[in-house]
Structure formats: structure tokens, C-alpha cells
Amino acid sequence: MGVISFEEEFSSPVAPHRLFHALFEDAHNLMPKIMPHGIKSVDFVSGDGGSGSVQQVNFAHGSPVKYVKNRLDSKDKDNLEIKYTVIECDAFGDKVDFITNEVKFEAGPDGGCICKTKSTYHPKADAVLNEEEIKAGKERSKGTYKFVENYLVENPHVYA
């Protein structure tokens, strides 16, 4: 089976720089604090958050996924764009080699933003990827975005 790509776009009432900061600049501090039921910790395995850094997200007990390791490929703070690769995840099994992700935040109407994402799944050898499982994982990720969005709406001073 070949590579599978998904592109999505969604709007948020939160300003683009705030959402970018919460999700990609300070996630290692913010996520475990506001989501202890879902995320136990976000740790730098190598680097300090710059290109080439590897970060591991450790999920709380009972989560269907225990951990995910991401390598930061590039981060453009001025244009609110990030590219990163999921290089390891206990949910991959023997099916996925890696996943590349591109995320861009643009100004939207009424001070909010438009988030554009592209995820590309690269299967191992002759592995067959289950698109329903991929969609379920993407929905969990979108749930994290929405949780952070709600926190920022309720706390307008955070990352203002």
C-alpha cells in the first residue's frame, strides 16, 4: 500500500499566534497542566525545541496510546508554520514507518484563525493501513486542539 495523505482546515476563535504558542512553543508545560487526564508529560528527548529536536509525549494511564515521539523538522514562528515527523509511536505496530505533519495558522475572521494541516502516513514495506484507524487517531488529535482552544478562550490573558 502506498502513502496516504489527509488535508484538513478548521477555524478557531483563538488568535493564530496564541494557538501556535500553546500547541507548539509551550506544549511541554501547558498540556500536562491543563490535560493531566490525557497527557502525563511532554519531554525533550534531544534538543531544546529547535529544528532537529525530538520530543516525547507520554499519555496518561488508560489512554489507547502510551507515547508518541516527534522530530521537529522546521518551525517558522513569524509565519506560524511548523513541520514535524512522528518517528515513533506504540500504536504503530508494524504498519507505519513515520508520519509527516505540516501545520499552518492564518488570521481568520473576528480575530480568530484558520488552521490548515496536512498529514502523510508512510507505511512499512507491504503494510496495509486501515483508514478508519487513521481517522480515529486524527479525531483524537483534533480533540486535543479543541481542548487547548477551549482553555485559551476561557483564559484570554494566556499567551496574549
BELVEN-V582260 format. One record per backbone hydrogen bond with DSSP energy under -0.5 kcal/mol. CO is the residue of the C=O (numbers start at 1). NH is the residue of the N-H. If there is no record, write none. Layout:
co->CO nh->NH
co->CO nh->NH
//
This chain:
co->4 nh->121
co->6 nh->119
co->8 nh->117
co->10 nh->115
co->12 nh->113
co->15 nh->18
co->15 nh->19
co->16 nh->20
co->17 nh->21
co->18 nh->22
co->19 nh->23
co->20 nh->24
co->20 nh->25
co->21 nh->25
co->21 nh->26
co->26 nh->29
co->26 nh->30
co->27 nh->31
co->27 nh->32
co->29 nh->33
co->30 nh->34
co->31 nh->35
co->35 nh->38
co->35 nh->39
co->38 nh->40
co->38 nh->60
co->41 nh->58
co->43 nh->45
co->43 nh->56
co->46 nh->54
co->50 nh->53
co->53 nh->72
co->54 nh->45
co->54 nh->46
co->55 nh->57
co->55 nh->70
co->56 nh->43
co->56 nh->58
co->57 nh->59
co->57 nh->68
co->58 nh->40
co->58 nh->41
co->60 nh->63
co->66 nh->59
co->67 nh->90
co->68 nh->57
co->69 nh->87
co->69 nh->88
co->70 nh->55
co->70 nh->72
co->71 nh->73
co->71 nh->85
co->72 nh->52
co->74 nh->83
co->75 nh->77
co->76 nh->80
co->76 nh->81
co->80 nh->105
co->81 nh->76
co->82 nh->103
co->83 nh->73
co->83 nh->74
co->84 nh->101
co->85 nh->71
co->85 nh->87
co->86 nh->99
co->88 nh->69
co->89 nh->92
co->92 nh->95
co->92 nh->96
co->95 nh->124
co->98 nh->122
co->99 nh->86
co->100 nh->120
co->101 nh->84
co->102 nh->118
co->103 nh->82
co->104 nh->116
co->106 nh->114
co->108 nh->111
co->109 nh->112
co->112 nh->16
co->112 nh->108
co->113 nh->12
co->114 nh->106
co->114 nh->116
co->115 nh->10
co->116 nh->104
co->117 nh->8
co->118 nh->102
co->119 nh->6
co->120 nh->100
co->121 nh->4
co->121 nh->123
co->122 nh->97
co->122 nh->98
co->124 nh->127
co->127 nh->129
co->129 nh->131
co->130 nh->134
co->131 nh->135
co->132 nh->136
co->133 nh->137
co->134 nh->138
co->135 nh->139
co->136 nh->140
co->137 nh->141
co->138 nh->142
co->139 nh->143
co->140 nh->144
co->141 nh->145
co->142 nh->146
co->143 nh->147
co->144 nh->148
co->145 nh->149
co->146 nh->150
co->147 nh->151
co->148 nh->152
co->149 nh->153
co->150 nh->154
co->151 nh->155
co->155 nh->158
co->157 nh->160
//
